[in-house]
Amino acid sequence: MKLSRMLSALLSLIAVSCGSVYTDSMNPLYNIPLPAFIRVPPPYSAIGIPDPSFGNNGTVVMSGSDFGYALGMFSGINAITIDKQGGILAVGLVEYTSGNAHMVLMRFSNDGRLDPEFGISGGYIIADEGKHDVSDSGYVVKTDSKDRIIVAGFRPGDVEGAPVAIWRFMQNGVLDLSFGINGCVMIQGIGSDVTPTWDWCYDMTVDDNDRIITTGFTRNIYMEFVMFVHRVTSRGISDTGFGNDGAIVLDRIAYGEDYVRIGVGFSVITEKSCNILVSGISGNLAGNGDIILIKIKNNGDLDKTFGKNGVIISDGAARDGSPGGTDIASDMIIDNQGNIFITGKSQNIYGDDDMVICKYDSQGMPELTYGQNGIVVSDGAGGVTSSDDYGVSLMLDNQQRIIIAGASQNSVGDIEMILWRYDSHGSLDTTFGNNGIVICDNVPKSTPGGIAMADDGKIIIGGSYEKMPEVHDMVIWKYK
């Protein structure tokens, strides 16, 4: 995708400036979309098989032609959640011409059918439909305390560049015109007002006061791409009680003023106190990337009691702590004890990527009894060791077990979607799938975007698959 190539070029420049060699495996956008909302499901324990009552033997596949865009070559789901009525909300993009796409929000029933009462098109709504001079996308979907639907992504603005966009919809899929301007908030120039500005959202959460927090990357005055956190009120106005007019820019935070300043936030969540946790990637001195976890107070200040002055850096998760390679956090959650779980990927000593889980307590200290010194590593889930594995999205089930949706390479080199389930000690749960792992090969060459627990306790995943070279369709899976 365009953004992935853009960030590849960015990381390449950083690597060169540090005397390193860049490879695509360093790219945090290498098939890593965005996280999903967590619900508390009923007491049901999935065993990891497709649910035949959902769609076609557990899957629903949709292409651009299902939305009236026969010329579109790419459609995909970036995130998924469950609303208070038990409906499955999915957000992503659908391409209407080559290289141009619109955000699409859908609502499915528990059997995989589009809800005909939702939106204005019988189950879905497309942002800016009919405006073929704009291109936008939705990266994450959540609901607030009133079950209004919040979507965050990007949408072109009046100034050259790519601003953050936040849409709010009523339960029936109609834009909430009381929010922002005609139901949408545009946030541009977070790091700098030097044009063209770049403000890209990867994740969003809603706190207990229905304030909306986004993270991703922005471009600062030095033309560097750095991590940001931004908060708007429930009315869609930048929250002046947070940071600088609603925003904080997290550059130079990991390694001081003298070196690489790149940073991308891929996941943001809030604690009950409305403190904010954001994780992602930060450039390091070798020109690679490290997992970074930051805790921010309700007013936008770093929480200096957490980790080391509010920051945790993890380098070498798949290398027994040895530095080198690139580590990326793609998603995180908090359990009912306040423990923090992060998933993503880490480059091992052979140069391949492994799926990793890092667990920290509420103070930012590694939970040493979990896995090996607080870290779990998975390699070869697709059946081939020394292949690339990565976690994309994770959730907790009703027994506080971690379920991760990610991907791994199979024996012919294709990417397959993978589900892992781990017990409270960090060991694979052998009652799930094949010794704790499910290879979702009923739809080949597929990657997940988000994961959620349905009201019936079953597992819902949204993503995309490669239908043919350069052609991708969106997919929803349901496992019981």
C-alpha atoms as one frame of an Amber mdcrd trajectory, in Angstrom:
protein
   0.000   0.000   0.000   1.045   3.606  -0.514   1.559   4.311   3.182   3.673
   1.212   3.678   5.934   2.246   0.807   6.130   5.771   2.192   7.233   4.593
   5.632   9.641   2.110   4.046  11.309   5.039   2.332  11.347   6.987   5.599
  12.995   4.172   7.549  15.430   3.658   4.713  16.581   7.265   5.033  17.002
   6.861   8.788  18.941   3.647   8.401  21.255   5.205   5.836  21.825   8.229
   8.067  22.924   5.841  10.808  25.152   3.774   8.553  22.772   0.817   8.432
  21.069  -1.136   5.680  17.269  -1.006   5.484  15.097  -4.033   4.710  11.300
  -4.233   4.361  11.101  -6.298   7.543  11.956  -3.124   9.460   8.761  -1.477
   8.222   6.160  -1.310  11.024   3.456  -1.206   8.358   4.496  -4.574   6.946
   1.050  -6.119   7.165   0.427  -4.642  10.620  -2.930  -2.889  10.768  -4.628
  -1.691  13.760  -6.072  -2.959  17.035  -9.677  -3.763  18.161 -12.110  -2.922
  21.002 -12.323  -5.365  23.918 -15.680  -6.596  25.275 -16.391  -8.866  28.230
 -17.948 -11.972  26.648 -20.211 -14.585  28.217 -18.685 -17.754  29.723 -17.817
 -19.640  26.566 -14.497 -21.166  25.549 -13.751 -21.359  21.827 -11.818 -24.390
  20.619 -10.601 -22.828  17.389 -12.723 -24.173  14.533 -14.708 -22.184  11.918
 -18.311 -21.459  12.891 -20.464 -22.914  10.078 -23.433 -20.724  11.106 -21.525
 -17.627  10.002 -21.360 -16.744   6.309 -19.871 -19.498   4.182 -18.492 -22.031
   6.666 -17.251 -19.346   9.014 -16.166 -16.638   6.568 -17.650 -13.652   4.764
 -15.765 -12.278   1.743 -16.582  -8.935   0.091 -14.963  -7.120  -2.836 -15.254
  -3.669  -4.344 -18.085  -4.798  -6.601 -20.248  -5.468  -3.510 -20.126  -1.709
  -2.890 -20.666  -0.720  -6.526 -16.947  -0.211  -7.218 -16.202  -2.787  -9.883
 -12.945  -1.045 -10.835 -11.504  -1.133  -7.334  -8.657  -3.608  -6.865  -8.268
  -3.382  -3.101 -10.651  -3.641  -0.175  -9.832  -4.600   3.375 -10.926  -4.445
   6.996  -8.567  -2.634   9.352 -10.462  -2.979  12.630 -13.477  -4.659  14.160
 -15.551  -4.330  17.337 -18.883  -5.374  18.824 -21.574  -2.822  19.704 -23.925
  -2.970  22.681 -26.604  -4.723  20.594 -24.155  -7.480  19.679 -23.690  -6.279
  16.108 -20.310  -6.688  14.439 -18.866  -3.343  13.364 -16.066  -3.397  10.815
 -14.186  -0.500   9.261 -11.677  -0.296   6.450 -11.442   0.949   2.927 -12.748
   0.106  -0.510 -10.961   1.229  -3.644 -13.161   2.882  -6.283 -10.423   3.466
  -8.889  -6.799   2.423  -8.971  -5.029   4.107  -6.052  -8.118   5.921  -4.720
 -10.291   4.610  -1.907 -13.036   5.550   0.539 -13.589   4.697   4.187 -16.327
   2.092   4.619 -18.155   1.264   7.864 -20.226  -1.928   8.009 -22.472  -3.693
  10.507 -22.963  -7.462  10.389 -25.298  -9.750  12.285 -24.063 -12.831  14.130
 -24.712 -14.993  11.064 -22.540 -12.810   8.806 -25.272 -10.912   6.962 -25.130
  -7.145   6.548 -27.651  -5.385   8.788 -30.186  -3.834   6.353 -31.211  -1.250
   8.985 -27.697   0.171   9.244 -26.444   3.095   7.176 -28.024   4.364   3.995
 -26.942   1.550   1.701 -28.312  -1.503   3.494 -25.631  -2.465   6.006 -22.817
  -0.038   5.285 -21.917   3.600   4.837 -19.146   4.995   2.633 -17.504   8.298
   3.518 -17.410  10.914   0.766 -19.240   8.574  -1.621 -19.436  10.099  -5.066
 -16.508  12.457  -4.419 -13.892  10.940  -6.659 -11.374  13.710  -6.070 -10.720
  12.587  -2.470  -9.356   9.431  -0.880  -9.898   8.458   2.754  -9.709   5.412
   4.988 -10.841   4.161   8.395  -8.217   2.489  10.567 -10.045   1.891  13.842
 -13.619   1.699  15.148 -14.860   1.973  18.749 -18.122   2.785  20.541 -18.648
   5.278  23.359 -20.831   5.127  26.473 -23.931   5.997  24.417 -23.096   3.315
  21.817 -22.286   5.962  19.241 -19.776   4.714  16.707 -16.388   6.417  16.444
 -14.159   5.861  13.414 -10.651   7.288  13.061  -8.444   7.362   9.988  -7.448
   9.964   7.432  -9.231  12.279   5.044  -7.859  15.052   2.796  -8.129  18.552
   4.239  -7.975  22.105   2.985  -4.185  22.256   3.448  -1.836  20.025   1.486
  -1.009  16.868   3.390  -2.837  14.068   5.202  -4.831  15.055   8.309  -6.302
  12.810  10.976 -10.044  12.316  10.565 -12.537  11.294  13.266 -16.123  10.489
  12.297 -18.976   9.867  14.727 -22.094   7.946  13.762 -25.328   7.216  15.565
 -26.250   3.583  16.290 -28.080   3.327  12.958 -25.024   4.402  10.935 -26.112
   7.997  10.286 -23.493  10.709  10.840 -23.895  12.529  14.163 -24.073  16.126
  12.964 -23.581  17.454  16.517 -19.987  16.209  16.451 -17.279  18.410  14.975
 -18.318  19.812  11.600 -21.113  17.774  10.051 -20.088  14.684  12.001 -16.346
  14.799  11.327 -13.291  16.297  13.045 -10.149  17.050  11.017  -6.833  17.392
  12.866  -3.923  18.792  10.893  -0.537  20.269  11.734  -0.070  18.505  15.089
   3.737  18.524  14.852   4.140  21.584  12.645   2.125  23.882  10.434   4.797
  23.724   7.716   3.079  22.447   4.576   2.636  19.819   3.401   1.646  18.591
   6.849   1.457  14.896   7.677  -0.711  13.668  10.546  -1.527   9.992  10.301
  -3.736   8.091  12.753  -3.201   4.397  13.491  -5.208   3.885  16.649  -7.877
   5.516  18.767  -9.610   4.897  22.058 -12.503   6.455  23.984 -12.090   7.185
  27.694 -14.714   7.088  30.454 -15.679  10.706  29.705 -16.239   9.921  25.999
 -13.143  11.877  25.060 -11.438  10.510  21.965  -7.678   9.884  21.971  -5.749
   9.195  18.779  -2.133   8.263  18.061   0.038   7.716  15.007   2.728   9.931
  13.536   3.083  13.588  12.620   5.796  15.637  10.938   7.639  18.135  13.143
   9.423  21.385  12.272  12.558  19.409  11.368  10.516  17.453   8.776  10.881
  14.293  10.872   8.073  11.808  11.472   7.392  11.495  15.208   4.785   9.990
  17.519   1.794  12.046  18.705  -1.151  11.682  21.067  -4.188  13.913  20.559
  -7.420  14.236  22.545 -10.749  15.798  21.601 -13.796  16.301  23.786 -17.076
  14.450  23.282 -18.221  17.427  21.200 -15.294  17.045  18.809 -13.198  19.988
  20.013  -9.473  19.759  20.800  -9.162  19.312  24.571  -7.218  22.331  25.838
  -6.727  20.604  29.199  -4.446  18.058  27.553  -0.895  18.869  26.439  -0.579
  21.776  24.014  -4.096  22.573  22.805  -5.059  18.906  22.952  -1.848  17.365
  21.623   1.543  16.124  22.743   4.358  15.280  20.351   6.608  12.488  21.580
   9.873  13.092  19.745  13.424  12.632  21.044  11.893  10.824  23.986  13.807
   7.562  23.898  17.343   8.629  23.176  17.579  12.321  24.005  18.156  15.329
  21.821  21.089  14.046  19.826  19.814  11.241  17.675  17.103   9.538  15.666
  13.712  11.094  16.294  11.367   8.819  14.360   8.409   7.440  16.273   5.050
   5.899  15.412   2.196   5.155  17.805   0.365   1.982  16.818  -1.783   1.422
  19.914  -3.403   3.615  22.555  -5.533   2.602  25.546  -6.681   4.260  28.764
  -6.724   3.166  32.371  -9.746   3.677  34.621  -8.089   6.840  35.923  -8.059
   8.153  32.329  -4.270   7.925  32.223  -3.112   6.999  28.731  -0.796   4.236
  27.518   0.631   4.449  24.012   2.928   1.933  22.338   4.621   1.591  18.980
   8.107   1.965  17.569  10.943   4.356  18.293  14.129   4.719  16.275  17.310
   3.645  18.043  20.979   4.504  17.741  21.654   1.688  15.254  19.012   2.941
  12.840  16.592   0.133  13.717  13.436   0.328  15.810  12.561  -0.619  19.382
   9.248  -1.322  21.076   8.279   1.739  23.071   5.623   2.034  25.781   4.766
   5.422  27.295   2.404   6.372  30.119   0.792   9.803  30.019  -1.192  11.489
  32.764  -4.677  12.843  32.235  -3.241  16.335  31.648  -0.712  15.240  29.027
   2.397  15.039  31.224   4.534  11.916  31.286   3.917   9.736  34.344   7.449
   9.657  35.751   6.515   6.858  38.208   6.038   4.423  35.330   8.992   2.516
  33.869  11.939   4.888  33.525  10.548   8.415  33.745   7.353   7.340  32.016
   8.968   5.327  29.205   9.772   1.647  28.591  12.063   0.560  25.742  12.239
  -3.086  24.657  15.041  -4.079  22.285  15.847  -7.664  21.355  12.690  -9.427
  22.554  13.409 -12.340  20.175  17.170 -12.161  20.803  17.221 -12.761  24.567
  17.649  -9.045  25.105  20.590  -8.636  22.725  20.326  -5.364  20.781  20.039
  -5.279  17.011  17.265  -5.730  14.496  13.843  -4.121  14.721  11.147  -4.599
  17.363   7.622  -3.248  16.840   4.561  -3.061  19.090   1.352  -3.318  17.083
  -1.310  -3.686  19.793  -1.790  -3.817  23.567  -4.438  -4.422  26.230  -4.808
  -4.221  30.013  -6.157  -7.140  32.061  -8.384  -6.870  35.135  -5.307  -6.644
  37.381  -3.829  -3.696  35.519  -1.165  -5.765  33.760  -0.181  -4.625  30.271
   0.224  -7.017  27.325   1.896  -5.929  24.091   2.125  -7.909  20.863   4.014
  -7.266  17.659   7.202  -8.648  16.210  10.922  -8.814  16.882  13.773  -9.663
  14.546  15.714 -12.718  15.711  19.436 -13.433  15.330  18.817 -15.036  11.916
  17.122 -11.958  10.533  13.570 -13.363  10.591  10.654 -11.827  12.466   9.079
 -13.635  15.425   5.730 -12.916  17.031   6.268 -11.593  20.537   4.230 -10.844
  23.659   5.635  -8.589  26.374   3.906  -8.399  29.774   4.384  -5.566  32.257
   2.784  -4.850  35.604   0.924  -1.615  36.307   4.182   0.113  37.265   5.915
  -0.806  34.033   8.052  -3.633  35.380   8.375  -6.882  33.370   6.304  -9.754
  34.773   9.201 -12.177  35.136   6.964 -15.209  35.805   5.263 -14.809  32.420
   6.930 -16.718  29.582  10.665 -16.130  29.853  11.308 -13.025  31.959   8.067
 -11.437  30.802   8.421 -12.266  27.101   6.834 -14.940  24.884   8.265 -15.643
  21.421   6.650 -17.674  18.617   8.455 -18.721  15.442   7.186 -20.927  12.626
   3.490 -20.978  13.523   2.681 -21.481   9.842   4.699 -24.694   9.792   8.075
 -23.355   8.690  10.786 -22.379  11.146  12.996 -19.426  10.278   9.994 -17.732
   8.665   8.351 -14.408   9.477   5.704 -14.390  12.219   4.019 -11.323  13.684
   1.165 -10.369  15.971  -1.322  -7.769  14.771  -4.162  -7.578  17.302  -4.877
  -9.191  20.658  -7.659  -9.559  23.178  -8.491 -11.255  26.471 -11.152 -13.945
  26.623 -13.492 -14.557  29.567 -10.798 -16.585  31.340  -8.186 -13.833  30.911
  -6.323 -15.856  28.286  -4.562 -13.935  25.539  -5.755 -14.508  21.972  -3.603
 -13.007  19.220  -4.431 -12.605  15.552  -1.372 -12.369  13.352   0.298 -14.083
  10.438   3.064 -16.500   9.506   4.575 -17.886   6.326   3.646 -21.376   5.160
   5.753 -23.958   3.332   5.323 -22.264  -0.071   6.156 -18.816   1.266   2.591
 -17.451   1.396   1.298 -15.475   4.368  -1.469 -17.171   6.345  -3.522 -15.710
   9.166  -2.757 -17.292  12.539  -4.544 -17.367  15.889  -2.557 -18.070  19.063
  -4.040 -18.587  22.542  -1.902 -18.439  25.686  -2.707 -19.226  29.303  -1.993
 -16.926  32.239   1.598 -18.181  32.449   2.474 -17.487  28.840   2.219 -21.079
  27.617   0.230 -22.086  24.537  -3.243 -23.345  25.457  -3.346 -26.900  24.091
  -7.171 -26.966  24.227  -7.286 -24.425  21.411  -6.695 -25.429  17.779  -3.588
 -27.524  17.267  -1.700 -27.187  20.550  -2.702 -23.570  20.934  -2.396 -22.452
  17.307  -4.981 -22.149  14.529  -3.848 -21.738  10.915  -6.701 -19.956   9.140
  -6.078 -21.460   5.716  -9.749 -21.625   4.672  -9.025 -18.244   3.059  -5.453
 -18.373   1.677  -2.914 -15.535   1.649  -4.796 -13.639   4.330  -3.818 -11.144
   7.026  -5.881  -9.868   9.973  -6.782  -6.294  10.812  -8.519  -6.672  14.173
 -10.006  -9.183  16.588 -12.999  -9.061  18.952 -15.152 -11.383  21.036 -18.750
 -11.744  19.883 -21.622 -11.718  22.353 -21.904 -15.493  21.996 -18.274 -15.846
  23.140 -16.934 -16.716  19.705 -13.936 -15.080  18.009 -14.405 -12.517  15.222
 -11.506 -11.409  13.012 -11.515  -8.911  10.172  -8.831  -8.520   7.522  -8.074
  -9.068   3.855  -6.760 -11.704   1.502  -4.906 -11.700  -1.798  -7.459 -12.853
  -4.339  -4.903 -12.602  -7.130  -1.744 -10.520  -7.611  -2.531  -6.855  -6.823
  -6.174  -7.695  -5.990  -7.330  -7.915  -2.359 -10.789  -8.570  -0.892 -12.019
  -8.006   2.667 -12.754 -10.975   4.929 -14.471 -11.604   8.254 -13.868 -14.886
  10.057 -15.784 -16.379  12.979 -14.333 -19.163  15.103 -16.046 -21.165  17.828
